[in-house]
Amino acid sequence: MDKALQFESRFSLPPNSLGYCGKKTAAYKFKKCILNGKCDGVKSEINKFIVLNPYLELLKIVTSKQKFSYELIESYWIGNSLLKKAKPKDFLLLLKFFKKQGVPDFFIEELKEKLPKKFIPSHLFQVLHVGVGRASGSVPFNIKTINNCMIRWGKVQKISKNHAAINLNSLKVVGKGKYKLVKIKENVPFDNQIIKNLKISDNVAVHWNMVIKKLTKSEEEKINYWTKEVLKLSF
């Protein structure tokens, strides 16, 4: 059983199921990996993700960790100390991986004009600085898609069949390129097989309107810290 690939599959399943990232062949493999620990083909599917794969390739070089190691995958999705190893110049290396992955040249040139003063190669950095949907053209860039795409987290308040009412840490626009955390209560679907024995007061992560993981205290601390670190940047 590969816990790193199971972790990765949980976070990649929702956008892939919606047709935003990766190939149509991936969702079945992600679910099989999550439910049974049989993760054949997951790596090859991730390699086709237009944005995710370049970040993993970059993090492999910056951190000297294996591309599909648990610590590296965790650093991208919820954040950990590996992110401190990235320097602003590494953003240009990310753009090289974007080009290799097939991101349009005009968009890469545009990104070269907005080099970050601090580079935090995490999912939320991608959502805000590069812009959700802008590399693939899959969705418009606005506060709704930002909140859908960011990894939101919060405490379960109520459970009704396959939906959970959750006070989700979400974003609000407070100025040009500036955001702050706010709590938004939403009813979010969950799969009883993927999220087993969900209880009131459980802390969970949500991605693209799907509960994807129960969070440990350590994971909650990491996502809280690194979300706030990214929000200190200007976009």
Contacts in CASP RR format, 6 or more apart in sequence:
PFRMAT RR
TARGET T0000
AUTHOR 0000-0000-0000
METHOD contacts of the structure
MODEL  1
MDKALQFESRFSLPPNSLGYCGKKTAAYKFKKCILNGKCDGVKSEINKFI
VLNPYLELLKIVTSKQKFSYELIESYWIGNSLLKKAKPKDFLLLLKFFKK
QGVPDFFIEELKEKLPKKFIPSHLFQVLHVGVGRASGSVPFNIKTINNCM
IRWGKVQKISKNHAAINLNSLKVVGKGKYKLVKIKENVPFDNQIIKNLKI
SDNVAVHWNMVIKKLTKSEEEKINYWTKEVLKLSF
1 37 0 8 1.000
2 33 0 8 1.000
2 37 0 8 1.000
2 39 0 8 1.000
2 42 0 8 1.000
2 68 0 8 1.000
3 70 0 8 1.000
4 68 0 8 1.000
4 69 0 8 1.000
4 70 0 8 1.000
4 73 0 8 1.000
5 33 0 8 1.000
5 39 0 8 1.000
5 42 0 8 1.000
5 43 0 8 1.000
5 68 0 8 1.000
6 33 0 8 1.000
6 34 0 8 1.000
6 37 0 8 1.000
6 39 0 8 1.000
7 70 0 8 1.000
7 73 0 8 1.000
7 74 0 8 1.000
7 77 0 8 1.000
7 213 0 8 1.000
8 42 0 8 1.000
8 46 0 8 1.000
8 68 0 8 1.000
8 73 0 8 1.000
8 77 0 8 1.000
9 29 0 8 1.000
9 30 0 8 1.000
9 31 0 8 1.000
9 33 0 8 1.000
9 34 0 8 1.000
9 39 0 8 1.000
9 42 0 8 1.000
10 30 0 8 1.000
10 34 0 8 1.000
10 194 0 8 1.000
10 212 0 8 1.000
10 213 0 8 1.000
11 77 0 8 1.000
11 123 0 8 1.000
11 151 0 8 1.000
11 205 0 8 1.000
11 207 0 8 1.000
11 212 0 8 1.000
11 213 0 8 1.000
12 21 0 8 1.000
12 26 0 8 1.000
12 30 0 8 1.000
12 46 0 8 1.000
12 49 0 8 1.000
12 52 0 8 1.000
13 27 0 8 1.000
13 30 0 8 1.000
13 31 0 8 1.000
13 34 0 8 1.000
13 194 0 8 1.000
13 210 0 8 1.000
13 212 0 8 1.000
14 207 0 8 1.000
14 208 0 8 1.000
14 209 0 8 1.000
14 210 0 8 1.000
14 212 0 8 1.000
15 21 0 8 1.000
15 149 0 8 1.000
15 207 0 8 1.000
15 208 0 8 1.000
16 22 0 8 1.000
16 26 0 8 1.000
16 27 0 8 1.000
16 30 0 8 1.000
17 27 0 8 1.000
17 210 0 8 1.000
18 208 0 8 1.000
19 138 0 8 1.000
20 133 0 8 1.000
20 136 0 8 1.000
20 138 0 8 1.000
20 139 0 8 1.000
20 208 0 8 1.000
21 49 0 8 1.000
21 50 0 8 1.000
21 51 0 8 1.000
21 52 0 8 1.000
21 136 0 8 1.000
21 138 0 8 1.000
22 45 0 8 1.000
22 48 0 8 1.000
22 49 0 8 1.000
22 50 0 8 1.000
23 45 0 8 1.000
23 48 0 8 1.000
25 45 0 8 1.000
26 42 0 8 1.000
26 45 0 8 1.000
26 48 0 8 1.000
29 39 0 8 1.000
29 40 0 8 1.000
29 41 0 8 1.000
29 42 0 8 1.000
29 45 0 8 1.000
30 42 0 8 1.000
30 45 0 8 1.000
31 194 0 8 1.000
32 38 0 8 1.000
32 39 0 8 1.000
33 39 0 8 1.000
33 42 0 8 1.000
34 194 0 8 1.000
35 193 0 8 1.000
35 194 0 8 1.000
43 68 0 8 1.000
46 52 0 8 1.000
46 53 0 8 1.000
46 56 0 8 1.000
46 68 0 8 1.000
47 53 0 8 1.000
50 101 0 8 1.000
50 102 0 8 1.000
50 103 0 8 1.000
50 135 0 8 1.000
50 136 0 8 1.000
51 98 0 8 1.000
51 101 0 8 1.000
51 103 0 8 1.000
51 126 0 8 1.000
51 130 0 8 1.000
51 135 0 8 1.000
51 136 0 8 1.000
52 76 0 8 1.000
53 97 0 8 1.000
53 101 0 8 1.000
54 94 0 8 1.000
54 97 0 8 1.000
54 98 0 8 1.000
54 100 0 8 1.000
54 101 0 8 1.000
54 103 0 8 1.000
55 76 0 8 1.000
55 94 0 8 1.000
55 97 0 8 1.000
55 121 0 8 1.000
55 123 0 8 1.000
55 126 0 8 1.000
56 67 0 8 1.000
56 68 0 8 1.000
56 72 0 8 1.000
56 73 0 8 1.000
56 76 0 8 1.000
57 67 0 8 1.000
57 97 0 8 1.000
58 86 0 8 1.000
58 90 0 8 1.000
58 93 0 8 1.000
58 94 0 8 1.000
58 97 0 8 1.000
58 121 0 8 1.000
59 65 0 8 1.000
59 67 0 8 1.000
59 72 0 8 1.000
59 75 0 8 1.000
59 76 0 8 1.000
59 82 0 8 1.000
59 86 0 8 1.000
59 121 0 8 1.000
60 66 0 8 1.000
60 67 0 8 1.000
60 72 0 8 1.000
61 93 0 8 1.000
62 82 0 8 1.000
62 85 0 8 1.000
62 86 0 8 1.000
62 90 0 8 1.000
62 121 0 8 1.000
63 72 0 8 1.000
63 75 0 8 1.000
63 82 0 8 1.000
63 85 0 8 1.000
65 71 0 8 1.000
65 72 0 8 1.000
65 82 0 8 1.000
66 72 0 8 1.000
71 80 0 8 1.000
71 82 0 8 1.000
72 82 0 8 1.000
74 80 0 8 1.000
74 222 0 8 1.000
75 81 0 8 1.000
75 82 0 8 1.000
75 83 0 8 1.000
75 121 0 8 1.000
75 122 0 8 1.000
76 121 0 8 1.000
76 122 0 8 1.000
76 123 0 8 1.000
77 122 0 8 1.000
77 123 0 8 1.000
77 151 0 8 1.000
78 123 0 8 1.000
78 151 0 8 1.000
78 205 0 8 1.000
78 219 0 8 1.000
78 222 0 8 1.000
78 223 0 8 1.000
78 226 0 8 1.000
79 122 0 8 1.000
79 222 0 8 1.000
79 223 0 8 1.000
79 225 0 8 1.000
79 226 0 8 1.000
80 222 0 8 1.000
80 226 0 8 1.000
83 120 0 8 1.000
83 121 0 8 1.000
83 122 0 8 1.000
83 226 0 8 1.000
83 229 0 8 1.000
86 119 0 8 1.000
86 120 0 8 1.000
86 121 0 8 1.000
87 119 0 8 1.000
88 115 0 8 1.000
88 116 0 8 1.000
88 117 0 8 1.000
88 118 0 8 1.000
88 119 0 8 1.000
90 119 0 8 1.000
90 121 0 8 1.000
91 115 0 8 1.000
91 116 0 8 1.000
91 119 0 8 1.000
92 112 0 8 1.000
92 115 0 8 1.000
94 119 0 8 1.000
94 121 0 8 1.000
95 108 0 8 1.000
95 111 0 8 1.000
95 112 0 8 1.000
98 108 0 8 1.000
98 111 0 8 1.000
98 135 0 8 1.000
99 105 0 8 1.000
99 108 0 8 1.000
103 135 0 8 1.000
104 135 0 8 1.000
107 134 0 8 1.000
107 135 0 8 1.000
111 130 0 8 1.000
114 129 0 8 1.000
116 125 0 8 1.000
116 129 0 8 1.000
116 233 0 8 1.000
117 233 0 8 1.000
117 234 0 8 1.000
118 233 0 8 1.000
119 125 0 8 1.000
120 226 0 8 1.000
120 229 0 8 1.000
120 230 0 8 1.000
120 233 0 8 1.000
122 226 0 8 1.000
122 230 0 8 1.000
123 150 0 8 1.000
123 151 0 8 1.000
124 150 0 8 1.000
124 151 0 8 1.000
124 226 0 8 1.000
124 227 0 8 1.000
124 230 0 8 1.000
125 230 0 8 1.000
125 233 0 8 1.000
126 132 0 8 1.000
127 146 0 8 1.000
127 149 0 8 1.000
127 150 0 8 1.000
128 146 0 8 1.000
128 177 0 8 1.000
128 179 0 8 1.000
128 230 0 8 1.000
128 233 0 8 1.000
128 235 0 8 1.000
129 233 0 8 1.000
129 235 0 8 1.000
131 141 0 8 1.000
132 139 0 8 1.000
132 141 0 8 1.000
132 145 0 8 1.000
132 146 0 8 1.000
132 148 0 8 1.000
132 149 0 8 1.000
133 139 0 8 1.000
133 140 0 8 1.000
133 141 0 8 1.000
133 145 0 8 1.000
133 149 0 8 1.000
134 141 0 8 1.000
139 145 0 8 1.000
139 149 0 8 1.000
143 171 0 8 1.000
143 172 0 8 1.000
143 173 0 8 1.000
146 171 0 8 1.000
146 179 0 8 1.000
147 170 0 8 1.000
147 171 0 8 1.000
147 184 0 8 1.000
148 208 0 8 1.000
148 209 0 8 1.000
149 207 0 8 1.000
149 208 0 8 1.000
150 170 0 8 1.000
150 171 0 8 1.000
150 227 0 8 1.000
151 205 0 8 1.000
151 206 0 8 1.000
151 207 0 8 1.000
151 223 0 8 1.000
152 168 0 8 1.000
152 169 0 8 1.000
152 170 0 8 1.000
152 205 0 8 1.000
152 206 0 8 1.000
152 207 0 8 1.000
153 168 0 8 1.000
153 169 0 8 1.000
153 203 0 8 1.000
153 204 0 8 1.000
153 205 0 8 1.000
153 206 0 8 1.000
153 215 0 8 1.000
153 220 0 8 1.000
153 223 0 8 1.000
153 224 0 8 1.000
154 166 0 8 1.000
154 167 0 8 1.000
154 168 0 8 1.000
154 169 0 8 1.000
154 203 0 8 1.000
154 204 0 8 1.000
154 206 0 8 1.000
155 166 0 8 1.000
155 167 0 8 1.000
155 201 0 8 1.000
155 202 0 8 1.000
155 203 0 8 1.000
155 204 0 8 1.000
156 164 0 8 1.000
156 165 0 8 1.000
156 166 0 8 1.000
156 198 0 8 1.000
156 199 0 8 1.000
156 200 0 8 1.000
156 201 0 8 1.000
156 202 0 8 1.000
156 203 0 8 1.000
156 204 0 8 1.000
157 164 0 8 1.000
157 165 0 8 1.000
157 166 0 8 1.000
157 167 0 8 1.000
157 185 0 8 1.000
157 200 0 8 1.000
158 164 0 8 1.000
158 165 0 8 1.000
158 200 0 8 1.000
159 165 0 8 1.000
159 198 0 8 1.000
159 199 0 8 1.000
159 200 0 8 1.000
160 187 0 8 1.000
162 189 0 8 1.000
162 190 0 8 1.000
162 191 0 8 1.000
162 192 0 8 1.000
163 187 0 8 1.000
163 188 0 8 1.000
163 189 0 8 1.000
163 190 0 8 1.000
164 187 0 8 1.000
164 188 0 8 1.000
164 190 0 8 1.000
164 198 0 8 1.000
164 204 0 8 1.000
164 211 0 8 1.000
165 185 0 8 1.000
165 186 0 8 1.000
165 187 0 8 1.000
165 188 0 8 1.000
166 185 0 8 1.000
166 186 0 8 1.000
166 187 0 8 1.000
166 188 0 8 1.000
166 204 0 8 1.000
166 206 0 8 1.000
166 211 0 8 1.000
167 183 0 8 1.000
167 184 0 8 1.000
167 185 0 8 1.000
168 183 0 8 1.000
168 184 0 8 1.000
168 185 0 8 1.000
168 186 0 8 1.000
168 188 0 8 1.000
168 206 0 8 1.000
169 181 0 8 1.000
169 182 0 8 1.000
169 183 0 8 1.000
169 224 0 8 1.000
169 227 0 8 1.000
170 181 0 8 1.000
170 182 0 8 1.000
170 183 0 8 1.000
170 184 0 8 1.000
171 179 0 8 1.000
171 180 0 8 1.000
171 181 0 8 1.000
171 182 0 8 1.000
171 231 0 8 1.000
172 179 0 8 1.000
172 180 0 8 1.000
172 181 0 8 1.000
172 182 0 8 1.000
173 179 0 8 1.000
174 180 0 8 1.000
177 234 0 8 1.000
177 235 0 8 1.000
178 234 0 8 1.000
178 235 0 8 1.000
179 231 0 8 1.000
179 235 0 8 1.000
180 231 0 8 1.000
181 227 0 8 1.000
181 228 0 8 1.000
181 231 0 8 1.000
186 206 0 8 1.000
188 206 0 8 1.000
188 209 0 8 1.000
188 210 0 8 1.000
188 211 0 8 1.000
189 209 0 8 1.000
189 210 0 8 1.000
189 211 0 8 1.000
190 198 0 8 1.000
190 210 0 8 1.000
190 211 0 8 1.000
191 210 0 8 1.000
192 198 0 8 1.000
194 211 0 8 1.000
194 212 0 8 1.000
195 204 0 8 1.000
195 211 0 8 1.000
195 212 0 8 1.000
195 213 0 8 1.000
195 214 0 8 1.000
198 204 0 8 1.000
198 211 0 8 1.000
198 214 0 8 1.000
202 214 0 8 1.000
203 214 0 8 1.000
203 215 0 8 1.000
203 217 0 8 1.000
203 220 0 8 1.000
204 211 0 8 1.000
204 212 0 8 1.000
204 213 0 8 1.000
204 214 0 8 1.000
204 215 0 8 1.000
205 211 0 8 1.000
205 212 0 8 1.000
205 213 0 8 1.000
205 215 0 8 1.000
205 219 0 8 1.000
205 223 0 8 1.000
206 212 0 8 1.000
213 219 0 8 1.000
215 223 0 8 1.000
END
